[in-house]
Amino acid sequence: MNITFQAMNPSYRSPVPTQAKRTPQVTKAKGDYDTVKISRTQAPAEDDETFARMLARKTAAQLGSASQERVQELGSRVANGTYVPDAQRIAGRMLGLG
């Protein structure tokens, strides 16, 4: 397949004159600025903190008590660097899924 492009009427477009480059005018504002003030009320932080406390209490209540041997075993595994927590299990327990 051979495709050839050929202008049918070369004068169908009039030339567009190039515009001279304009330099932007730099002017200093006279001090009439808009101001934006962004502030955060204390309510969302308190709500977040209350939720975190409630979640911590619920999680602690579900855990119950651990034996002294188990605590020592986990402490030694953490100290040795051999303890690998299961993030999925921890998140599930925190959400009350099991």
Salt bridges, closest charged atoms under 4 A:
ASP48 OD2 - ARG40 NH2 3.90
GLU49 OE2 - ARG53 NH2 2.62
GLU73 OE1 - ARG70 NH1 3.71
GLU73 OE2 - ARG77 NH1 3.87
